[in-house]
């Protein structure tokens, strides 16, 4: 259960091993956040996680413009898979305009998906994605929502290539804006068929030939999220929320 004494402490992701008494050098921007934004001083404590060694309470040893150093003292949570890992949900989505793609990446982390795959389609407006920025947004969201992991950012690819390389044993549920799919709520409520991925199309939806290619694949199922046509970023939030509420970890308490 959540420890109120810990929940108020800043929480930071680090890309280094965490172990008792092994000093961790924090990035300059993390030192700036702790010292300038949070007004913290040496001797105060923060929470650190790296996606592999659990979460640790660490004491700030040094803080300044060049960064900060914190020394882990004790593990507050052991490493564990996301609570929704039974179906290991992935989120695939066509890139949108910059801020809206950032929002999608943020919600992927907050809503418990384990992998984010940008997918280029015929009607995708954006021509590229900034992987560093998307990763940073997912890290920030993971820090805030108390995840122990950060979603994997997969290499962007065209829809045709994604379908050709699809892994065995994982079902792809794509949001079909034509209304031809089974309600996602119905699918999720009775789901017991292994790992899943949710595919969200671009503004303007999938091209007819793309939809035909999707429904022709045996691992693909068209689904819907209601009678309204949603903006792509809204569809992402709606689909992941429905899935987690009915088939994932939506009934679990924070950090439970």
C-alpha positions, 0 to 999 in steps of 0.5 A, a space after each residue: 500500500 502507499 506510504 503517505 510519508 514517501 508519496 510527497 517526496 520527489 521521484 526520479 528515473 535514473 539510467 543506472 544501477 540502484 543498490 544500497 550505499 552506491 552513489 548515483 549521479 543525477 542529471 543536471 536538469 534533475 539537480 536543477 529541479 531538486 535545488 531550484 524548483 523544489 528548494 531541496 538541500 543536502 540531507 533530504 531524501 528522494 525516491 529513485 527508480 530505474 525500471 530494473 532494481 525497484 524503487 529506492 529511498 535516497 539521500 541527497 549528498 550534493 546538489 548544484 548547477 552541475 547536477 546532484 548526487 544521491 545515495 540509496 539507503 533502502 529499497 521501498 518497493 521491489 521491482 515488479 511488472 506492471 499490474 496489467 502485465 497479464 495481457 501486456 497492453 501495447 499502444 500503437 498510434 499514428 503520429 499527430 502534431 507535436 504537442 498531441 503526440 507528446 500527450 499520447 506518449 504521456 497517457 501511454 505511461 499513465 495508463 499502464 501500457 508497456 510499449 508505445 509504437 508510432 505507426 505511419 499510415 496513408 493519412 498520417 500528417 506528421 512525417 517524423 517523431 522526436 524519440 528523445 522528447 517522447 521518451 522524456 514525456 513517458 519518463 516524466 509521466 512514470 515518475 508522477 504516476 508511481 510506475 516502476 517501469 517506463 514504456 518501451 518506445 518502439 522504432 517508428 514504422 509504416 503500418 505495412 511493415 508493422 503488420 508484416 513483422 507482427 509477433 505470434 500470439 498477440 492480438 491487435 485490436 484496431 479502432 475502426 471508425 467506420 463502426 464495423 467493430 465490436 465494442 471494445 468494452 464488450 471485448 475487454 470484459 470477456 478477454 482471456 486470449 493473451 497479450 494485446 495491442 491497441 491501434 489508433 489511426 490518424 486524423 481522418 482515419 485509416 485509408 480503405 486499403 489499410 482497413 482491408 489489409 487490417 481485417 484480412 489478418 487473422 490476428 487483427 480484430 476491429 473494435 469501437 469505443 462508442 457512437 462518436 468519432 473521437 480525436 485521435 488523442 481522445 481515442 487513445 485515452 478512451 481505449 486504454 482507459 476502457 481496456 484497463 478498467 475492464 481487463 487490466 489493473 483499473 480496479 487496483 489502488 495506487 501502488 497496490 
